[in-house]
Amino acid sequence: MPIAYDKTSQTITLHTDHTSYQMKIGPCGFLMHTYYGPRITGDMSYAIAWGDRGFSGNPYDAGTDRGISADVMPLEYPCEGSGDYRYTALGVRRADGPSGCDLRYKDHRIDSGIYTLDGLPCLHANEADPADDPSTLTVLLGDESTGLHVELLYGVFPHADTITRAARIVNSGKNPLILQNAASASVDFLGGEWDLIHFEGRHCGERTPERLHIRHEETRIGSRRGTSSHQNNPFVILADRRTDEDHGSCMGLSLLYSGSFCCSAAMDQFGTVRIAEGIQPERFDYRLEPGEAFETPEAAMIFTDCGLTDLSHKMHNMINDHICRGPWAKRSRPVLINSWESMGMDFDREKLLRFAKKASGLGVEMMVLDDGWFGERNSDYAGLGDWTVNEKKMGGSMKSFAEEIRSMGMKFGIWIEPEMVNEDSDLYRQHPDWALKIPGKKPVRGRYQLVLDFSRSEVVDAVFDQIAGLFDECRPDYVKMDMNRSLSDVCTAAAGEQSQGKILHKYVLGVYRFMEKLLARYPELLLEGCSGGGGRYDAGMLYYCPQIWCSDNTDAIDRLQIQYGTSFGYPQSTFGAHVSAVPNGCTGRTVPFFTRRVVSLAGGFGFELDLETLTKEEENEVVRQIDDYHTYSDLLMGGLYYRLTDPVANREEAAWMTVSEDKSRALVSIVSLNRRGGQPLRFLRLKGLDSRRMYEDTESGEVFCGAALMAQGIPLLSLEREYEARRIFLREV
Ligand code: DGJ
């Protein structure tokens, strides 16, 4: 039974294939969290130490029992006002002033099948594995003084070793309430030495792992930008201090949310570590009228005691099997060429067609027309919001352009940025109140654009109708949906004072609704997410977009670090990675063509350069690159990914490999980062092979035993120059 209720011990235990998660209805009806870790049986509350602790107050109904305190108990959904002074999942204020509530267990229900959330992404059953039946636990908690009810939702996906969580918060009282915090998940670990691994970054430098010791002061990361952001990522890891790639306990927590978020981790006064993640409480002030409900975004959790690589494999499978949807979720993607890095907005039809013709001649399968094709969009300063074709620049309609591309044997893709508007646009001139702005204050501009108020459904619908009007004619096969600034001036003209604290969340719901409408209208569409590169690389976006543009930085050496960091929480099938020109526009670095191929070979492979400028030999290399993608695409889409080095700590070389599920094939990639004279002999130990099988290096014909490749490794002598790459394809013989 994946969900078991034991009446005698009052425990509810969720079991996946390898893990267990337990809660217990404790004294005074507090819902305690008693365990998350490798699979167990029995009541885990023996680990809780009870006792009278000074300055940890007691609930009134505990009477004279001073050992009961919400400040000390491990709790499932801690709330502010119950006497718990740690970071709490729930914060509620009454509209007439006082804040605080005290949630107690009321009831629970176990259902087969998985819950859904209204307008929010959440995990679905894996159609390819009908035996992996997910089930749902709903626990009802209530607060007597306000009438607030909280339904804690848990989804159990046994084969994926995944537990999901969300909360539905209902104002069942008679007076309005203001939600000030509503986390998706909070987990307490009794004892232990833990680290928080999170992924910091910036535009052009996303997702570098940072490992922080959790101490008594609170560690808080998150985003206040209205998007999940380049700066922090909503996927985090809580790892035992001794955990490394191959050993140790760790828990991955991935929030399916693309807006502002917050993750808090801290050790309390008695050594319990609490980690909580959810919507960002800052600037969240969500008024609930009597009878109204709020649903939090979903959080997906995976625990393993086999190290970070195993955690990543499970995260990857979870995303591939339970988050990505639609026809492209697992299918190899068309190799594309994108116009952006070679021509920006400076093009006309003739230039584009020449560009496309060259690409199709070399075997590229899709031409993507990036920014610059609409309204008066010839620079960053105008046009966003006017999704009508600039027929002068395009030399005719988009339909006729798409037809010409298709006549070359290629698919047609197009760029949009629906959430944005330039002040110099017809849309803004007609509807200045559709942009987020604070009355009387000049708005902050970002890339010279303002943000459309996607918290309003009429704005979402109007932009959608404009874009769909065009897409109905030209029927793109692929859309790159971009978003190029952080939100500011978060104020809607549509509602009064009382709704302002809802906007950031409703904005995200508007973005999700836009994408859902797009996919419903064009079910075959391949949607790629993008936010100035990887500013919205999160599990929420992956529910709509099976691939996301990793970064605006296409320098292969910088990308090694970006893709390394991304791989902890996200599969390479979701990486948008393109071979671009040198010297690189972002770093000025010149990296060999072959190295650029090795680094870009991921799920969303393509090119970002002017193929007309290439030599004959370089053209041949392009043909080989495309061929490579087809040869290895099944590995890239579904193989097991191993990080062989840490390119952040180890500046000598970056290496990773992908092994087929049956361990019969493996692709090893190595890039030299730094060469010094008199280099000592070093070896790269491979991973994930079968130690008893023999493998042939298909290029040299040499045969090795799996155990040797993993124990002794391969010598790294052949890499002579900085930025040189080596690739080994191993096949079982
Ligand atoms: C940012 C994206 O990340 C780029 O690839 C490109 O599409 C530009 N926006 C276009 O404005």
Residues whose N, C-alpha, C, O or C-beta is under 5 A from the ligand:
A	BS01	DGJ	W340 D370 D371 D482 C530 G532 G533 D552
